Amino acid sequence: MNRLKEIREDHDLFQKDIAALLSIDQSNYSKYELEKINIPIETLHKLADYYKTSIDYLLYRTDERKPYPKSIIK
């Protein structure tokens, strides 16, 4: 199963809910879940922040759902 779909369903949300959050059409969001189009990095940031996880988790680069600690850039 696609991780975006999995995490969305874990939060009891519909595609239209996340599409509204991202200010995009539901049909475009559906294409993200179906991996028909690439997700812009800004959108990945929004999704990771919303779900309180990492972009790596959303992209199956890790199974660790916990977000990375925020780093302080000096």
C-alpha positions in Angstrom: 0.0 0.0 0.0 1.1 3.5 -0.7 2.5 5.2 2.4 0.5 8.4 1.7 -2.7 6.5 1.6 -1.8 4.4 4.6 -1.0 7.4 6.8 -4.0 9.4 5.6 -6.3 6.4 6.4 -4.6 6.0 9.8 -5.8 9.6 10.5 -9.4 8.8 9.3 -9.1 11.4 6.5 -10.3 11.4 2.9 -8.3 12.5 -0.1 -10.5 15.6 -0.3 -9.4 16.6 3.2 -5.7 16.4 2.4 -6.3 18.1 -1.0 -8.0 21.0 0.8 -5.1 21.2 3.3 -2.7 21.4 0.4 -4.9 23.8 -1.7 -5.0 21.4 -4.6 -7.7 19.4 -6.5 -8.6 16.0 -5.1 -7.7 14.5 -8.5 -4.1 15.8 -8.2 -3.8 14.4 -4.7 -5.1 11.1 -5.9 -2.3 11.1 -8.5 0.3 11.5 -5.7 -1.1 8.5 -3.9 -1.1 6.5 -7.2 2.4 7.6 -7.9 1.3 9.0 -11.3 3.0 12.3 -10.7 5.9 13.4 -8.5 5.1 15.3 -5.3 6.7 18.7 -5.1 9.2 19.1 -2.2 7.2 21.9 -0.7 4.2 19.6 -0.6 6.2 16.8 1.0 7.3 19.3 3.7 3.7 20.2 4.4 2.6 16.6 4.6 5.4 15.6 6.9 4.7 18.5 9.2 1.0 17.8 9.2 1.4 14.1 10.0 4.3 14.8 12.4 6.7 12.5 10.6 9.6 12.8 8.2 9.7 13.1 4.4 11.9 9.9 4.5 9.0 8.0 6.1 6.5 9.3 3.5 8.9 8.1 0.8 9.6 4.7 2.3 13.3 5.6 3.0 12.7 4.6 6.6 10.1 2.8 8.7 10.7 5.1 11.6 7.5 7.2 11.9 8.9 9.6 14.4 10.1 12.9 12.9 13.7 13.9 13.0 14.7 16.3 15.8 14.7 19.9 14.7 18.3 21.2 14.3 19.4 24.6 15.1 21.2 26.2 12.2 23.7 28.9 13.3 
